[in-house]
Amino acid sequence: MSGFPQAQDMDLPALSTDPVVDAFYDKRTGSLQYVVADPETKHCAIVDPVLDFEPKSGATATHSADALLRYVQSEGYVLDWVLDTHPHADHFSAAGYLKDKTGVRIAIGEKVVEVQKLWNQLYNLPDFPADGSQWDRLFADGERFNIGNLTCEVLFCPGHTLASITYVMGDAAFIHDTLLMPDGGTARCDFPGGSARALWHSIQRILSLPDDTRLFTGHDYMPGRREPRWESTVRQQKTDNIHLQKTKSEAEFVQLREQRDRTLAMPKLILAALQVNINAGRLPEPESNGERYLKIPLNALENAVWDE
């Protein structure tokens, strides 16, 4: 267990408290990783950890995930959960690695099973178990769990993917890629299983939270070459989000989002990342020569935009 204390009780009595949130920005992928802690009990969770991958060489590493574990130890936290918000298309999840390293429970939304089935067909993996068994817990919409004295509620927020969820913990919500920072707008919806119409309704659900709710996004691409940012509020998103300012109805939003998505090239890691992330971040098993290989389907994503 590598010296990491484990939570003993999944159903600790919940009290009203707000979390301490620390963000770790992965420059290579523009991804945000979070350590979320209950200040009273010092129990914590890691949200959306990154497993390092260098696509030109095929090299993998655990630098980012190990840095999260060092931080957890340095703060004297007890690690309860590793939580993914959705199967990511632009980085590898480190959930499986952290599970193996610490024994911590890993979780994701229950609709990941539908994503597994969809992508399993694209990869033609007949022996792959598309049943969500790679995780310890699959959360349903409205389900609650505890991190120390933090009550955490799961909101099903599809659109960017058909399995996306938001974690609401006290005055904080981890909204993955549904909303970017206000100057970045909203998430793309053109991945298999995505839907601009579903995204609109997910955004409305998030914006129905109290105005002072802190919103922590999953990515930041630094518009205008500014420094990376990751925290906003419901109030700021309502007043300043560049896509919501331009669209006052579902129909207007869907038109804007779909038009924009038709201009976007696919993330450079999507075909590599989904093969790993539908397996909870675990790399393919070694073949007879001891080496691991990613399987990349050709021409599987229709109408893909080519990079200039």
N, C-alpha and C positions, 0 to 999 in steps of 0.2 A: 504493500500500500504506500510505499515511499514516504512514510512519515506524515501523511495527510490525515488529520482526524476526520471521521465520517459522522454524518448526522445519524442519530439513533432512532428518531421517531418522525415518520413522514407527516403525522397529523398533530404537530405541536399546536397548542392553543394560540389563536391569532389575536394580536392586539393592534391598535391603530398606531402606525409608525410610518415614516417616510425613509426611503433607502438612501444610502451613500452610494453614488455612482462615479466610477472612474472609467474613462475611455482610453482605448489604445488604438491608435490609427495605423493601419497597414498601408504604407505609401504605395507599395507595388500594385495593389488592387483597389485602392481607395476605400477599403472596408473599415468598419468600426467594430471593435470588440469591446465588451464591457465586463467589468466586475461590479456586481450589485450586492451590497451588503446591508444587513440589518444592524444599525448602530448599537442596539441594545444587547443582542446576543452574539454579534460578530459572525453569525452564519451568513454565507454568501452563495451566489451563483455566478457562473460565467456565461455570457450571452454571445453567441455567434463567433466562436473562436476560429482562427485561421490556421490551416496547415500550409506551410510554405511550399510553393511549387514554382520552379523556373522552367517555363515551357520550351525554351530554345535548347536546353540541355537535357530536359527531363528529370532534373534533380529535385528531390523533395527534402524537406528539413522541418524541424520542430522548434525553430528559434522563437517564433511568435507565441506559440502555446506554452513553451517553457518560461517565457517572460511573464505570462499571466500567472503561472504557478508560483514563480518567485515572488511576485507581488502579493499573492494570497498569503504566502508564508510570512512575508515581511510585515504584513498587517495583523498577523495573528488570527486570521479568519479561519472558519470551519467551512469547507467547501461542500455544499449540499447537492448542487445540480450543475450540469452543463446543458444549456438550453439553446436550441436552434430555432429561429423564427420561420425558416422555410428551407427547402433544398436550394442552395445557392448556385447561380450560373456563372459566377465570376471569380470564385475562389473555392479552394477545398476546405471543407469543415474539418476541424481538429477534434470533433467530439469523440470519435473512436479512439484516437490516440490518448486523450485525457481520461477516457474510461479505463483503458489498459494501464495507464500510468498511476492512477489514483484509486480506482474502484468506484468513482463517483457515478451517480445515476445520470443518464443522458435522456433527453426528451425532445419532442417535436410535436407538431399538430397531427391529428389522426388522419387528415386527408393526404398525408405523405404516401399512403398506400396507393392512392389514385395516381400520384406522380410516379411512383415506382412502376406501376403497370404501364403507364404511357411510355416512359423512357426505356423500360425493359424491352418493349416491342421495337424501339428504334435501335437498340444495341443488340437485339437477338441473343438474349442471355437465358436460354431455356431452363437452366438450373437455379436461377436467381430467385430467392424467396421474397416475393412482392407482397409481404404481409405485415411490414413494420416491425418485425421481430428484432431488427438490428438495434432498436432503442429499448430502454427500460420502461418508458411511459409514452403513450400517444395521447395528447390532450384534446379533449372535445371543447367545442364552443361553450363558454360559460363555466367551465371547470375551474376549481380553485385548489390551490396547494399553498404550502407555507415554506418560507425561508426564514428560520428563526421565528420572530414575531411579525414578519411581513406576510400579509395576505396577498397572494398573487392570483389574478384572474386572467383567464385566457379569452381573447376575443378572436373569432374567426374573421380574417380580413383578406379574402381572396382578391385577385385582380392581377397583381404582378405575377403571382403563381396561383395555382388552384389550391395550394396547401398553406398559404401564408397565414400566420397568426401574429397577434400583438399580445405582449405580456404587460399587464397593468399592475404595478406594485406601489401602493401608497400614492404619492403625487407624481409618480414617474410611469411613463409608458414607452415600451420598446417596440417601435413601429416598423421595423425592418425597412423595406424599400417602398412602402406605400406612399409616404411623403418624404421628399428630400428636404434639405434646408429651404427656407422660403425663396431664396434666389435661385434654387435649382429646380423647383417645381415638384413634379410627381414621378412615380415609377413608370417605366415602360411596361407594356402589357402584351407584347408580341411573341413571347416565348410559348411553346406548346402548353396549352392549358390556361394561358393568360386571357384576361378580358377587361377592356376599358370600362365597360358598363359595371362589372363587379367591382372594379377599383373605385369608381365614383361612390358606390354605396359603402364601401369600406372606409373611404375618406370621411364620409358623413358620420359614420359611427365613431371614428376617432375624434372628430371635431365636436361631438356631443359630450365629450368628457369635460370636466370643469376647465374654465379658461386658463387657470394657472397651472394646469398639468404640464409637467416637463416632458417633452417628446424627444426621444433619442433615436436618430435615424441610423440606417444600416450602411449608408455610403455617403461620401462627399467627394465631388469631383472638382472642387475649388473653382467655381465660376469666376472669371476675371482674374485668375491666378492669385486669388486671395489665399490666406492661410486656411487649413482645414477647420471645419466647424461641424458640430454634430448635435447640439442641443438647441431646441426652440421651445415655444409653448403653443398650446392650442390657440390662444389669442393671437400670437404672432402669425401663425399659419392662416388663420381666418382673414387677417388684414393684409398680409404681405406676400403670400405665396403667389408666384408669378403666373401659374396656371389657373389658380382659383380666381385671381383677379380678372382674368380674361373670359372665364366661363361661369355663368350664373345658373346654368341648368345642366341636367344630366346629358341632354342631347348635345349641347355645346361642348361639354367636356369630352364626351366620347369622340366627337369629330376632331377636336384639337389633338387628343391623345393618339388616335389612330393615324392621323395625318403625320404627326411627328414620328411615330414608330416606323412608318414606312420609309423614313430617311435614315434610320439607324442601322449600322452594321451590327452583327451579332457580337457579344462579348468574346474576346479571343480565347477564353478558357471554357466556354459553355460545354462543348462536347467532351472535354476532359473532366470538367468539374462535376457534371451531373452523373457520370458513371461512378464517381467516387461518393458523391453526396447522397445518392439514393441508397447507399450502403453505410450511412452514418459516418461518412468521412474515412472509411477504411479503404485502403488501396487494394487493387486486385491481388488475388493469391499468387504466389510465385509459380511459374511454370516448371517444366521438368529440368530446365537448366538453372533454376534458382532465381531467375530474374522475373520482375513484374512488368506487365505490359498493359497499356491503355488501348481500348478498342474504339476507333473513331469511325463512325458511319459516314459514308460519302453521300452527298446530295440528299441528306435526310431532312434538312430544314428548307422548306420551300420558299421561294421568292426572297432569299437572303440578299441583303445589300452588300456589295463588294466594297472593301476599303479602297480609297483612291491611292 
